[in-house]
Amino acid sequence: MDAKTLWEKLIKKARVSEFETHTVPQNNNTPLWFQVGVQGSYLVISKARSKTPSVNLSRDRKINFKDFELVHSYYERWKNGETGIRYEVSRKSRNTAYIFALIDHASKTFV
């Protein structure tokens, strides 16, 4: 699914009701849960309220479509295990782990 369609579906879902999802580590690390909400045209990432273990954020993270679209363009390469791709994209966005997790969640939810 293209970035715009995924973004719109995630925004719509979070507007109806905030939801929790988890990170998608490519190693043996434990996935961390986080909550997704909406504020204006941003997806807002915060600590999970009901699931554990939760991410440890000092403040909420706001993700705009431009950032989502950039990270989305790397997703398939990351998912396919391309070496160094996580490092490359994380230099461009500090929300990479959350966006990869949102794309993973959306790919399972909005089929």
C-alpha positions, 0 to 999 in steps of 0.5 A: 500500500502506498504511503498516502493511503496508509497514512490516511487509514492510520489517521482515521483509525486513531481519530476513532479511537487511540490504539496501541501497537508495538515496535518491530525489532529485527533482532532478538530485542523485546518489542515495546508498546506505544499508544497512537493518537491524533492531534490535528494533522499529526500522529502522536506517539506516547507511552503505552497505557495498557500493554507492557513493556512500554516505550520510555518517552520523556514527551510525546512524539509527533509524526507528520506525513512528510516524515512518514512518507520518507521512512515509508520509502525505506520500509520494504528494504528494511523488512527484507533485511538490507544491511545498513538501511535502519542506520541510513533512515534513522539519520533522516528521521528520529521516528523511524522505529515508530513509523516502521511499527505503524507500517507493519501494524497497518499492513496487518490491519488494513489488508 
